[in-house]
Amino acid sequence: MRFFVRAVVLPVILSGSFLWGDQLNKLGQEINALYEDISPSIVSIHYGEKGKKDLVGTGVVIDKMGNMVTVMRFLSGRDIWVETAAGEELRAELRGVDSETGVAVLKVKRPLKAVELCDLNTLSKGDILFVVGNSFGLMNGISISLYSGRRENGEYLQLGNSVLPGNSGAGVFNVNGELVGIVSFALKSGFDMGISESKSVMKKEIRLKMSPELGFSVGMMGPGVVIPADRMMDLAREIIEKGKVERGWLGVFIKENAKGVAVTGVVEDSPAKKSRIKEGDVITKYGEKQVKDLGSFIDMVKNTKPGEKVQVYVLRKKKTLKFEVKIGERPSEEKKFFRLKKLIPPVNIFSENSEMEKIKLEIRELKKQLEDTKKKLKKEEL
C-alpha cells in the first residue's frame, strides 16, 4: 500500500488534481482495508453512565490484556467506560495518569485487538499518516495528514494539518497500519499575530505552551502534536508497573543565566536544601553534562530516577563548588496547576508569589499587545 498511496494520494494533496476510475476505486479499497484493520484497536472513552453518548476522547489498545492508552489531563470522579468499534460497552479501570503529558492507561476485563507499533526511525518528512479517533461526536472518524517532523525537544511529533475536537488520544498510523503515536493537542496560530518575541520568564516556549494548553489563542487551530509511540509505551509500561510515572525533583526555582541556570529560591526540605545548594548559586554542570539552558536542565532533572545520586556543580561568589544530591521524587501537583506548569521555569510547581505575579503581568501585557494589534489591523482595513 505504501507505494500506491505515495504515487496516487500525494500528487492529489499537492496539486489538487482528481482521481478517476480504477485509481479512485483502488485507493478507496486500500484505505477501507486499512481502516477495517485499525478500527478494532480504537475505542471511544466516556465518563458516567453507560448508554449516554457523552464522547470525551479516544483510546488506543496497546496489548492483549485489555490495557489502552489515552490522553486525560483532568480526571472525573465518575465511572469510566469505553465503547468499541463494534458497539460493545465495557467498564474501564483507571490504572494511572502521567500529569506532565496527560498520558493515561485504562484497562478493561477482556482482551481486545492491540495495535502494531511503527519503527519511528523509518519515518520521513512528507510520509502520509492517518488519524483515527472521535471527531465532533463521530466515533472512529478517519482523516489524512502528513508527517512534518519531530519538534525541537524530540519529545513530540508534528502533523502537517490540524486535528479535530475529540481527537485527543486518537491514534496516528502510517500507511502500513502501524501506530506512529497518539494525538496530544493542537497548536494554535492566532495568538502569535503581531506580537513581538517575549523575553520574559516564559521565554520562547510561550507560543507552544500557552496556546494549546491555556486556550489564549484567538485564531484557527493549527497542526496536531503527537506523542511518539515509543515514548507513549515507555510511559504506559511505567504506569502499569507502578501506577504512576516517577520523575526526578531537585526542589529549586531557577532562571536562565549566561553561565548556566541561576537559583532564585530553594524549597524547604528538598534535595537541593539538604545538599546545601543556596539561592544565588549558578548551576553549571549536572552529572557529566554542562548546563546550557533552562529547558535542557529541567529535562536532565526530571529524567533522573528518584533516589539516584548526582554531582551538581555550582558557581558561588566566583568559586566552583560540587554537591552530591540524592534526587527526590517530583511531588504531585494540584490539578489546577497542570496547564500552568510548563509556562513556569522552576523544576517544581510550587507557587512562588513573585514569579506568579510576573506571569500574571506578562499575560496582561501580551493580551494588551494583541488588542492593540487587532485595532491597528482594523484601522488599516478602514
For each residue, the residues with C-beta under 8 A, 3 or more apart:
1: 4 5 30 33 34 175 176
2: 5 6 174 175 176
3: 6 7
4: 1 7 8 26 27 30
5: 1 2 8 9 10 27 30 128 175
6: 2 3 9 10 128 175
7: 3 4 10 11
8: 4 5 11 12 19 23 26 27
9: 5 6 12 13 27 128 144
10: 5 6 7 13 14 126 128
11: 7 8 14 15 17
12: 8 9 15 16 17 18 19
13: 9 10 144 146
14: 10 11
15: 11 12
16: 12
17: 11 12
18: 12
19: 8 12 23 24 27
20: 23 24
21: 24 25
22: 25 26
23: 8 19 20 26 27
24: 19 20 21 27 28
25: 21 22 28 29
26: 4 8 22 23 29 30
27: 4 5 8 9 19 23 24 30 31
28: 24 25 31 32
29: 25 26 32 33
30: 1 4 5 26 27 33 34
31: 27 28 34 35 130 142
32: 28 29 35 36
33: 1 29 30 36 37
34: 1 30 31 37 38 130 173 175 177
35: 31 32 38 39 130 132 142
36: 32 33 39
37: 33 34 40 177
38: 34 35 41 42 115 130 132 171 173 177
39: 35 36 42 85 132 140
40: 37 61 84 85 86 112 113
41: 38 60 61 112 113 114 115 171
42: 38 39 58 59 60 61 85 132 133 140 170 171
43: 58 59 60 61 68 82 83 84 85 112
44: 55 57 58 59 82 83 134 139 140
45: 55 56 57 58 59 70 72 80 81 82 92 106 169
46: 50 52 53 54 55 56 80 81 82 83
47: 54 56 76 78 79 80
48: 52 54 76 78 79
49: 52 79
50: 46 81 89 91
51: 89
52: 46 48 49
53: 46 137
54: 46 47 48
55: 44 45 46 134 137 139 166
56: 45 46 47 166
57: 44 45 70 71 72 134 166 168 169
58: 42 43 44 45 70 132 133 134 140 166 167 168 169 170 171 183
59: 42 43 44 45 68 69 70 82 106 169
60: 41 42 43 68 69 70 115 169 170 171 179 182
61: 40 41 42 43 66 67 68 112 113 114 115
62: 67 68 69 114 115 233 236
63: 66 67 114
64: 111 112 113 114
65: 107 111
66: 61 63 107 108 109 110 111 112
67: 61 62 63 95 105 106 107 236 240
68: 43 59 60 61 62 82 92 105 106 107 108 112
69: 59 60 62 103 104 105 106 169 182 232 236
70: 45 57 58 59 60 103 104 106 168 169 182
71: 57 101 102 103 104 168 169 182 183 184 185 227
72: 45 57 75 97 102 104 169
73: 102 338 339
74: 335 338
75: 72 94 97 104 335
76: 47 48 80
77:
78: 47 48
79: 47 48 49 91
80: 45 46 47 76 91 92 93 94 106
81: 45 46 50 89 90 91 92
82: 43 44 45 46 59 68 89 90 92 106 108
83: 43 44 46 87 88 89 90 139
84: 40 43 87 88 90 112
85: 39 40 42 43 139 140
86: 40
87: 83 84
88: 83 84
89: 50 51 81 82 83
90: 81 82 83 84 108 109 110
91: 50 79 80 81 108 109
92: 45 68 80 81 82 106 107 108
93: 80 106 107 108
94: 75 80 97 104 105 106
95: 67 104 105 106 107 239 240 243
96: 104 105 239 240 242 243 244 245
97: 72 75 94 102 103 104 105 239 244
98: 101 102 103 104 235 239 244 245
99: 102 332 333 335 338
100: 245 247 302 341
101: 71 98 184 227 235
102: 71 72 73 97 98 99 184
103: 69 70 71 97 98 182 227 232 235 236 239 245
104: 69 70 71 72 75 94 95 96 97 98 239
105: 67 68 69 94 95 96 97 236 239 240
106: 45 59 67 68 69 70 80 82 92 93 94 95
107: 65 66 67 68 92 93 95
108: 66 68 82 90 91 92 93 112
109: 66 90 91
110: 66 90
111: 64 65 66
112: 40 41 43 61 64 66 68 84 108
113: 40 41 61 64
114: 41 61 62 63 64
115: 38 41 60 61 62 171 173 178 179
116: 177 178 179
117: 178 179 229 230 233
118: 122 123 173 174 176 178 179 180 229
119: 122 178
120: 123 180 228 229 230
121:
122: 118 119
123: 118 120 127 147 174 180
124: 127 147
125: 147 148 149
126: 10 146 147
127: 123 124 146 147 174 175
128: 5 6 9 10 144 145 146 147 174 175
129: 144 145 146 147 159 172 173 174 180
130: 31 34 35 38 142 143 144 145 172 173 174 175
131: 142 143 144 145 159 163 167 170 171 172 173 183 224
132: 35 38 39 42 58 140 141 142 170 171 173
133: 42 58 140 141 166 167 169 170 171 183
134: 44 55 57 58 137 138 139 140 141 166 167 170
135: 138 141 143 164 165 166 167
136: 141 164 165 166
137: 53 55 134 166
138: 134 135 141 166
139: 44 55 83 85 134
140: 39 42 44 58 85 132 133 134
141: 132 133 134 135 136 138 164
142: 31 35 130 131 132
143: 130 131 135 163 164
144: 9 13 128 129 130 131
145: 128 129 130 131 159 160 161 172 224
146: 13 126 127 128 129 159 160 161
147: 123 124 125 126 127 128 129 157 159 160 180
148: 125 157 158 159 160 223
149: 125 157 158
150: 154 156 157 158 228
151: 154 155 156 157 158 208 225
152:
153: 156 295 299
154: 150 151
155: 151 227 228 231
156: 150 151 153 184 225 226 227 228
157: 147 148 149 150 151 172 180 181 225 226 227 228
158: 148 149 150 151 187 223 224 225 226
159: 129 131 145 146 147 148 162 163 172 223 224 225 226
160: 145 146 147 148 223
161: 145 146 223 224
162: 159 186 220 221 222 223 224
163: 131 143 159 167 170 183 186 221 224
164: 135 136 141 143 167
165: 135 136
166: 55 56 57 58 133 134 135 136 137 138 170
167: 58 131 133 134 135 163 164 170 183 224
168: 57 58 70 71 183 184 185
169: 45 57 58 59 60 69 70 71 72 133 182 183
170: 42 58 60 131 132 133 134 163 166 167 182 183
171: 38 41 42 58 60 115 131 132 133 179 182
172: 129 130 131 145 157 159 179 180 181 182 183 224 226
173: 34 38 115 118 129 130 131 132 177 178 179 180
174: 2 118 123 127 128 129 130 177 178 180
175: 1 2 5 6 34 127 128 130
176: 1 2 118
177: 34 37 38 116 173 174
178: 115 116 117 118 119 173 174
179: 60 115 116 117 118 171 172 173 182 229
180: 118 120 123 129 147 157 172 173 174 226 228 229
181: 157 172 226 227 228 229 231 232
182: 60 69 70 71 103 169 170 171 172 179 226 227 229 232
183: 58 71 131 133 163 167 168 169 170 172 186 224 225 226 227
184: 71 101 102 156 168 225 226 227
185: 71 168 212 213 224 225
186: 162 163 183 212 221 222 223 224 225
187: 158 208 211 212 221 222 223 224 225
188: 191 211 212 217 219 220 221 222
189: 192 193 211 217 219 220 222
190: 193 217 218 219 220
191: 188 195 207 210 211 216 217 218 219 370
192: 189 195 207 211
193: 189 190 219 370 373
194: 369 370 373 376 377
195: 191 192 198 366 369 370 373
196: 369
197: 204
198: 195 202 203 204 206 362 366
199: 203
200: 203 206 358 362
201: 255 344 345 355 358 359 362
202: 198 205 206 209 210 343 344 359 362
203: 198 199 200 206 256 294 345
204: 197 198 207
205: 202 208 209 295 342 343
206: 198 200 202 203 209 210 343 366
207: 191 192 204 210 211
208: 151 187 205 211 212
209: 202 205 206 212 213 214 342 343
210: 191 202 206 207 213 214 216 343
211: 187 188 189 191 192 207 208 214 215 216 217
212: 185 186 187 188 208 209 215 217 225
213: 185 209 210 339 342 343
214: 209 210 211 339 340 343
215: 211 212
216: 191 210 211 363 366 367
217: 188 189 190 191 211 212 221
218: 190 191 370
219: 188 189 190 191 193 222
220: 162 188 189 190
221: 162 163 186 187 188 217
222: 162 186 187 188 189 219
223: 148 158 159 160 161 162 186 187
224: 131 145 158 159 161 162 163 167 172 183 185 186 187
225: 151 156 157 158 159 183 184 185 186 187 212
226: 156 157 158 159 172 180 181 182 183 184
227: 71 101 103 155 156 157 181 182 183 184 231 232
228: 120 150 155 156 157 180 181 231 232
229: 117 118 120 179 180 181 182 232 233
230: 117 120 233 234
231: 155 181 227 228 234 235
232: 69 103 181 182 227 228 229 235 236
233: 62 117 229 230 236 237
234: 230 231 237 238
235: 98 101 103 231 232 238 239 245
236: 62 67 69 103 105 232 233 239 240
237: 233 234 240 241
238: 234 235 241 242 244 245 246
239: 95 96 97 98 103 104 105 235 236 242 243 244 245
240: 67 95 96 105 236 237
241: 237 238
242: 96 238 239 245 246
243: 95 96 239
244: 96 97 98 238 239
245: 96 98 100 103 235 238 239 242
246: 238 242 305 306 329 330
247: 100 302 303 306 329 330
248: 301 302 303 304 305 306 308 327 328 329 330
249: 270 271 301 302 306 327 328 329 330 331 347 348
250: 270 271 272 301 312 325 327 328 347 348
251: 266 267 270 271 272 273 328 347 348
252: 263 265 266 267 270 272 277 283 346 347 348
253: 263 264 265 266 267 345 346 348 352 355
254: 261 262 263 264 283 294 297 345 346 347
255: 201 261 262 264 294 345
256: 203 261 262 293 294 345
257: 260 261 262 282
258:
259: 282 284 315
260: 257 282 283 284 285 290 291 292 297 315
261: 254 255 256 257 282 283 291 293 294 297
262: 254 255 256 257 280 281 282 283
263: 252 253 254 266 272 277 278 279 280 281 282 283 314
264: 253 254 255 279 346 355
265: 252 253 279 346 352
266: 251 252 253 263 270 272 273 277 278 279
267: 251 252 253 270 272 273 348 350
268: 273
269: 273 274
270: 249 250 251 252 266 267 273 274 328 348
271: 249 250 251 274 275 325 326 327 328
272: 250 251 252 263 266 267 275 277 325
273: 251 266 267 268 269 270 276 277
274: 269 270 271 325 326
275: 271 272 312 323 324 325 326
276: 273 323
277: 252 263 266 272 273 281 283 312 314 323 325
278: 263 266 281 316
279: 263 264 265 266
280: 262 263 316
281: 262 263 277 278 314 315 316 321
282: 257 259 260 261 262 263 314 315 316
283: 252 254 260 261 262 263 277 286 291 297 312 313 314
284: 259 260 290 291 313 314 315 320
285: 260 288 289 290 291 311 312 313
286: 283 289 291 297 300 301 310 312 313
287: 300 310 311 312
288: 285
289: 285 286 300
290: 260 284 285
291: 260 261 283 284 285 286 296 297 300
292: 260 296 297
293: 256 261 296 297
294: 203 254 255 256 261 297 298 345
295: 153 205 298 299
296: 291 292 293 299 300
297: 254 260 261 283 286 291 292 293 294 300 301 347
298: 294 295 301 302 345 347
299: 153 295 296 302 303
300: 286 287 289 291 296 297 303 304
301: 248 249 250 286 297 298 304 327 347
302: 100 247 248 249 298 299 330 347
303: 247 248 299 300
304: 248 300 301 308 310 327
305: 246 248 308 327
306: 246 247 248 249 327 328 329 330
307: 326 327
308: 248 304 305 326 327
309: 324 325 326 327
310: 286 287 304 324 325 327
311: 285 287 322 323 324 325
312: 250 275 277 283 285 286 287 322 323 324 325
313: 283 284 285 286 320 321 322 323
314: 263 277 281 282 283 284 320 321 322 323
315: 259 260 281 282 284 318 319 320 321
316: 278 280 281 282 319 321
317:
318: 315
319: 315 316
320: 284 313 314 315
321: 281 313 314 315 316
322: 311 312 313 314
323: 275 276 277 311 312 313 314
324: 275 309 310 311 312
325: 250 271 272 274 275 277 309 310 311 312
326: 271 274 275 307 308 309
327: 248 249 250 271 301 304 305 306 307 308 309 310
328: 248 249 250 251 270 271 306
329: 246 247 248 249 306
330: 246 247 248 249 302 306 348
331: 249 348
332: 99
333: 99 337 338 341 349
334: 337 338
335: 74 75 99 338
336:
337: 333 334 340 341 349 351
338: 73 74 99 333 334 335 341
339: 73 213 214 342
340: 214 337 343 344 349 359
341: 100 333 337 338 344 349
342: 205 209 213 339
343: 202 205 206 209 210 213 214 340 359
344: 201 202 340 341 349 355 359
345: 201 203 253 254 255 256 294 298
346: 252 253 254 264 265 349 350 352 355
347: 249 250 251 252 254 297 298 301 302
348: 249 250 251 252 253 267 270 330 331
349: 333 337 340 341 344 346
350: 267 346
351: 337 355 356
352: 253 265 346 355 356
353: 356 357
354: 357 358
355: 201 253 264 344 346 351 352 358 359
356: 351 352 353 359 360
357: 353 354 360 361
358: 200 201 354 355 361 362
359: 201 202 340 343 344 355 356 362 363
360: 356 357 363 364
361: 357 358 364 365
362: 198 200 201 202 358 359 365 366
363: 216 359 360 366 367
364: 360 361 367 368
365: 361 362 368 369
366: 195 198 206 216 362 363 369 370
367: 216 363 364 370 371
368: 364 365 371 372
369: 194 195 196 365 366 372 373
370: 191 193 194 195 218 366 367 373 374
371: 367 368 374 375
372: 368 369 375 376
373: 193 194 195 369 370 376 377
374: 370 371 377 378
375: 371 372 378 379
376: 194 372 373 379 380
377: 194 373 374 380 381
378: 374 375 381 382
379: 375 376 382
380: 376 377
381: 377 378
382: 378 379
